[in-house]
């Protein structure tokens, strides 16, 4: 029987190794928009992570938008206290990959780029896949296979 995760492990979103989520920026136009409408996919799919995914997505989108507003360019990496995130923006969709804080920025960015390139090779762009799914998030999740 698998042991349940500790509270510290749940709080440290990236501590389980690879964590990935895809979000739709077009679903977050107003402050009152619900983040759960924006999160299209997250891995691993354990239910206890959803709240952490939503919280982290909200933080990363906010920080990314702030940096974009101030500098005119979107950041590729955010280093937080316990994890580091590589970010990639493809149209309305953002992709975030968690990594260890000790990992070089270029390594985590390269991992995310390779992961996205493999996805595009097999499925086409995120926009194309979501258009085929007609906004059905469950169908989109079923289509993804990492």
Secondary structure in CASP SS format (residue, H / E / C, confidence):
PFRMAT SS
TARGET T0000
AUTHOR 0000-0000-0000
METHOD secondary structure of the structure
MODEL  1
X C 1.00
X C 1.00
X C 1.00
X C 1.00
X C 1.00
X C 1.00
X H 1.00
X H 1.00
X H 1.00
X H 1.00
X H 1.00
X C 1.00
X H 1.00
X H 1.00
X H 1.00
X H 1.00
X C 1.00
X C 1.00
X E 1.00
X E 1.00
X E 1.00
X E 1.00
X E 1.00
X E 1.00
X H 1.00
X H 1.00
X H 1.00
X C 1.00
X C 1.00
X C 1.00
X C 1.00
X C 1.00
X C 1.00
X C 1.00
X H 1.00
X H 1.00
X H 1.00
X H 1.00
X E 1.00
X E 1.00
X E 1.00
X E 1.00
X E 1.00
X C 1.00
X C 1.00
X C 1.00
X H 1.00
X H 1.00
X H 1.00
X H 1.00
X H 1.00
X H 1.00
X H 1.00
X H 1.00
X H 1.00
X H 1.00
X H 1.00
X H 1.00
X H 1.00
X H 1.00
X H 1.00
X H 1.00
X H 1.00
X H 1.00
X H 1.00
X H 1.00
X H 1.00
X H 1.00
X H 1.00
X H 1.00
X H 1.00
X C 1.00
X C 1.00
X C 1.00
X C 1.00
X C 1.00
X E 1.00
X E 1.00
X E 1.00
X C 1.00
X C 1.00
X C 1.00
X C 1.00
X E 1.00
X E 1.00
X E 1.00
X E 1.00
X E 1.00
X E 1.00
X E 1.00
X C 1.00
X C 1.00
X E 1.00
X E 1.00
X E 1.00
X E 1.00
X E 1.00
X E 1.00
X E 1.00
X C 1.00
X C 1.00
X C 1.00
X C 1.00
X C 1.00
X H 1.00
X H 1.00
X H 1.00
X H 1.00
X H 1.00
X H 1.00
X H 1.00
X H 1.00
X H 1.00
X H 1.00
X H 1.00
X H 1.00
X H 1.00
X H 1.00
X H 1.00
X H 1.00
X H 1.00
X H 1.00
X H 1.00
X C 1.00
X C 1.00
X H 1.00
X H 1.00
X H 1.00
X H 1.00
X H 1.00
X H 1.00
X H 1.00
X H 1.00
X C 1.00
X C 1.00
X C 1.00
X H 1.00
X H 1.00
X H 1.00
X H 1.00
X H 1.00
X H 1.00
X H 1.00
X C 1.00
X C 1.00
X C 1.00
END
